[in-house]
Amino acid sequence: MSLISGRTAVVVSTARTGLAKSFRGKLNDTHGAALAGHAIKHAIARAGVSPEEVEDVFIGCGIPEGAAGWNVARNAALWAGCPVTTSGATINRFCSSGLQAVACASHSILVEGASVAIGGGVDSLSLCQPNWVKGVVTEKKLMQTYPALWMPMIDTADLVAQREAVSREDLDAYALQSQKRCAAAQQAGKFSDEIAPMQVTMKEVNKETKEISYKEAVCDSDDCNKPGTTLETLAALKPIMLDANPQVQPKPFKKGERKDANPTLPIPRAGFSKEMLVVFPT
């Protein structure tokens, strides 16, 4: 296949949810199809097109199982109001899944002749990670030849830090810079136009009784960052895997500080915000 003569793919609009803490954040009980569908719906509206014009939806997903399974791209498209004639494809490349989805949307414009395509991403660690971690199944031959295929990300981070001689102090300084940039961007309202506020039902667990309750909430901002971070608070954090490996490099974050959202294309200025894209030909 070759490029269609005279065509250029352009990003026409973007939309995203806020980024919420996993397990105890506002999006901890929101289905993946709803997360992505909400962003798709608003991206379509911002582009000024009708859902019927969307020919294909590509959604990247790091854990495309459970609440983000069953071709979540197709399900999200329908949730957003697209007709059954709109196709959907879920793409898994782990951390680069959303970026690959955007590339696929562009490909459908440039090579396949689509008029409107959507590229984006979604993940819900709250709903998908617990069962996914328990269900990891290795393969005997690959485990003998390429055991790192099943290496957890925390271990790869330790390995890279040791291999490249990255000190704890370097990590803390970089983390502090990232926190300051994000806080400054939030205070200046840099992310406000990106986020489409979402009404959700949030699950709460009583720490003492373990009783589960639900309440209505609105996710209209990012809550994963810590604006009050200092070098002292970072230095006080204990390594996650120290008991298992005393030689590991301590990490500048706490276990559990992860996020649920509809992420896709990173915004370099802060490193936290990601978006759903509508792609047009020109």
N, C-alpha and C positions, 0 to 999 in steps of 0.2 A: 504494500500500500504506500501511497505517496501523498504529500501535502496537496490540498485542493488549491489551485492557483488563485492568488489574490487574497487569501484568507489570513486573518490574524486573530488570535484569541485574546480577549481583554476581560479583566475583572470589572464587573459593573456595580456590584454591591456586596456588602458583607454584613453579617449579623452573628452574634454569639450569646450564649448564656453567661452568667457570672461563673467564676470558678469557686467551688465550695469544698470545704474539708470533707474527706471521706469518713463514713461511719457516723459522724456527729455533726455534719454540715447540713445546710438546707436542702441539698439535692440527694440526700442519702436514701430516699425511697422513691426516686423518680426513674421510671423505665427508660432504657436507652432510646427507644423509638420516640418517646415524648421529648427527651432532651434534644436529639438531633432534629426531630420534626418541628419543634418550636423555633429553632434557629433557621431551618429551611423556610418556614412560613414567613418569617420576618425578612429574610434575605430576598425572597421573591417579591414581597410587597415593596421593599426599598428599591428594587430594580425597576418597578413599574410594569411588570409583566404579569400575565395570568398564569395560574398553576398549569393550565392546559398546554401552555407553550413549552414547558420543561420536558425535554426528551429523555434525559438520563440523569440519574443521581448517583454519585460515587461517594461512599462514606468509608473512611479509614477507621479501623477499630483494633486496639491492641489486644483486647480480650473479647473476641466476637462469639461469646457464649452466654447462655442464660438470658438475662434481661437485655443483653446486647447481641443476641444470637438470631437465628432464623432469618438471615439476610436483613439486618437492621437498616440497611440503606433503603431497601424497598419499603419496609414497614414505616420508616420515617417519612418517606415521600408521601405515602398515603395519609399518614397522620397530619402532614402539613397541608393536605387538601389537593394534592396532585391526583389526577385520574389514574385508573388502572392501566392506561396506555403508557404511563411514564415508567421507564425501566429503572432498576436499581442494582448496584453491585457493591458488595462489602469487600474491602481490601485490608489484608493484614500484612504489615511489615513492621509490626511492633511500634517502636517510637516514631518511625517515619511513615506510618500508615496514612495519616491525614495529608501529608505532603504528596505522597504517591496518588492519593485520590484526586487532588487538584491537578496533578499532571495528567491523569486519566481523563478528567473533564476537558482539559485543554486539547488532548488528543482527539476526543470525540468531535470537537469543533473543527480542528485543523484537518483531520484525515477522514472522518466518517460523515461529515456534512451536517452535524447537529446544529440547530439554531440556538438552543438554550440548554446548558448543562450546569449541574451544580457539583461542586467538590467540597468536602468537609470532613469532619471527624467526630467521633463520640467515644467516650469510655465512662463506665461507672464502676470504680473500684469497690464502692460500698456494696453493690448488688452482685458483682461478678467475681471479684478476687477471692473471697473465702472458698467457694466451691472449686474455682479454677486451681488454686494452690493445692487443695486436697486431692485433686484428680490428676496431678502430673504423672504421666506414664512415660518412662524412658524405653528406648529400643536397645537391645543388647549389643549389636554390632556398632552402632553409632556411639553408644556410651563408652565403648572400648577405644574407639578411634577419635571421636570428637566429643569428649565429655563436657567441654565448655558450652555445648549447645544448651545444656540445662543449668548453667551457672546463673544464680540469682544476680540481679543488677548490683546489689550491695557488695557482692564479692568482686564483681568486675571493677567497681569503683576503687575498692581497696587495692586490687592488683595494679590498676593504672597509676594510682598514687605512689605505690612502692616502685614500680618500674620507671616512672618519670621523676622520681624523687621530689614529689610535691609535698610540701610540709603542711602540718596542721595550721600553722600561722598563715600560709598562703591561701589555704582553703577558707579560713575564717575571714580574711581580708576581702576575698572575692565575694563571699556570701554577703558580707556587710554592704559592699558596693551595690550588689543586686537589690538588696532590701531597700537601700536609700533611694535608688533610682525608681523602684516600683512605688514607694510611698510618695515621692515627689510627683510622679505621673498621676497617681490617684488624687492627690490634693489639688492638682491643676486641672482635674476633670478630663484628662487625656483619654480615658477609657469609656467615658459616659456614653458617647455616641455609638460605640461598638456593641454595647450590651442591650439586649432586648429583655426587659424584666419578665420573670416567669412566676406565676402563681403555682405553688406546689404544696403537697402534704409532706411534712417532715416527721420522721420517726424519732422519738426520744426514749432513752433507757435510763431509768432511775439507777444511779450508781450503787445505792444501798440495797434496794429491794429487787432490782433487775426488772421491775415492772415496765412494760412497754406502753407508751401512749403516743398519740399523733396530734399534730397541730398544723394549722394553715400558716404558710409563710410566703414571702416574696423574695426571690433571689434576684437582686438587682445590682450586685457589686461583687468584687472578688474579696474573699476573706481568708485566703491561704497565707498571705504574707504577714509579717510581723513588723509594723512600722517602728516599734520601740527597740528594735534589735541594736545591740552594742557589741563591741569586741569582747567585753567581759561576759555578757550572757552567752555568746557563742562559745567562748573558751570553757564555760562551765558545763556544756553539753557532753554527756558521756558517749563513747562509741557504741554503736548498736550491737556489733558482733564481737566485742572485746572478750567475752567469756569463751567464745568458740575459738578465737584466734587472737592472742595477746599482741601480735605484731601488726594488727590492722591500723590504718590511719583513721582517727576519729573523724566523723562527718559533721559538717555545719548544719545539721537539721535533726529534728526529733522523729523518732519512729511514729508513723501515723499522720505526719504532715503531708498528706497527699490530697488529690483533688478529684472531684467529679465534675464533668463539664462536657461541652460539645467542641473539643479542641480540633484545630486543623493546622492553620498556617501561623507559625510563630511571628510575633511582633517584636523585633530586636530591641526596641528601646527599653523594655522592662523585663522581658523574658517570661511573663506570666500569661499574657493574653493571646488568644488564638481565635480563628474565625471560620465561618461558613461562607463560601464564595459562590456567586452567580457568574458564569462565564459566557460571554457573547462572542460571536464572530464579527469582524469588521471588514 
